[in-house]
Amino acid sequence: MTAIHDPYNAPDWVSGFVAGGGPRYLQIVKFLETAIATGSLRPGDRLPAQRQLADALGIDLTTVTRGFTEARRRQLIEARGTLGTFIAAPKVELTQSVDLSMNIPPPPDGVEMETLLRQGMSQVLMRTNIDLLMTYHLGGGSRADRDAGAQWLTPMLGRVDRERVVATPGAQAALAALILATTQPGDVILMEPLGYPGLPMAAEQLGRRIETVAVDADGMRPDALDDACRRFDARLIYLNPTLQNPTTSTMPAQRRAAIVETAARCNVKIVEDDPYWLFPADAPPPLARLMPSQVYYLSTLSKCLSPGLRTAFLVAPDGERADAFLAALRTFSLTSPLTTALVTQWINDGSAAQLLAGVQAESRVRQRMATGTLSGATRAAASEGIHVWHTLPSYWRAQDLSAAARAEGLVVTPSTAFHTGANPPNAIRISLGGCPSRGQLDAALRKLSNLLAQKPALAREMVI
């Protein structure tokens, strides 16, 4: 940390600027958020005058002014004319709820998204014909987009031929197009009993059947997969093997190898939905890297960079053309050239890597917060991603807990939302990225922890 210019005059809530911690005006906002969350600053506390604070911190007045402006925008502070600036009282909204159900990446600390957007769009507009950006594109992406996709996928798959890469308008659209392109109405798609609910929803809408394959601690069992492929004459296998949604489990390398060998022997292609591979420090190689000819590999940026980036890259199996997939995709979705151009620009200029590093760091902090707060009678499964799978105590049922949490202004997702078949596990998924600040997340997790510690009857009595 850099030394404060005048430590005797600096407020106690200022811990010192951190090199690489982002713009200093945003670090001032973070000081305020942390102090409010910990109780060091309370509603009604008066803050130093901006010039006085600038002198104490050894920074220019403009930086403090920008910090206070952003803090007011976030409703952390309020100006009272000649009286000065004060910590604001919490805003009461009768319909307010804290969403712990939406699986999105958290806002990265120290990364100024507005600046990245302005710079990225400026470069896109300078280098691209505006008429092309504002018209329909049939999908697949330009050569530059596919090159950027191949570059982005290098950590997962190694060197990838850009002709195998397709830029798509999000993972859900890509999954639906894959179902259309590779199966017929009535065909069977195999998946684990717990999994991403968007897949069975799309399959049902398109007239396909979902059958589940038994799992053990390492994920889908190869023997059960072999039996299901033959028994149901399956056409496609869906897997999310890294930080699986919702359980956060990661399939080990040996099991991955056995799964792709089984699929190849049964002549059934795999769809590897892999949105979280970049979060763990030591994720095993993707299935698509083990056997490129057997796997459709799907990687979305919405889960690791920003939900506003509706771009996902699909890598077709080695030796297979993507024509059928593109034809299916065009029946219901067109690529947004503006968003795809921004993604390509960010990958090429390093902004995507900067944003990813910020999201990874913030996710690790939030995982520590969750496991530290939810460590009573039951413990949340620790992971490195953006959600937690929490097994409930025996006196709570997942749906009852979800309803009780909603009554107290918290939204969590019960296991029934992810489970296909009978007897879902007694658990909930807690998503950590939807809260805009750590302080809000900390308060939500503490409220949830208190609710979990209560018996359902007592919890119902407390809800008015």
Secondary structure, 3 states (H helix, E strand, C coil): CCCCCCCCCCCCCCCCCCCCCCCHHHHHHHHHHHHHHHCCCCCCCECCCHHHHHHHHCCCHHHHHHHHHHHHHCCCEEECHHHCEEECCCCCCCCCCEECCCCCCCCCCCCCHHHHHHHHHHHHHHHCCHHHHCCCECCECCHHHHHHHHHHCHHHHCCCCHHHEEEECCHHHHHHHHHHHHCCCCCEEEECCECCCHHHHHHHHCCCEEEECCEECCEECHHHHHHHHHHHCCCEEEECCCCCCCCCCCCCHHHHHHHHHHHHHHCCEEEEECCCCCCCCCCCCCHHHHCHHHEEEEEECCCCCCCCCCCEEEECCCCCCCHHHHHHHHCCCCECHHHHHHHHHHHHHCHHHHHHHHHHHHHHHHHHHHHHHCECCCEECCCCCCEEEEECCCCCCHHHHHHHHHHCCEECEEHHHCECCCCCCCEEEEECCCCCCHHHHHHHHHHHHHHHHCCHHHHHHHCC
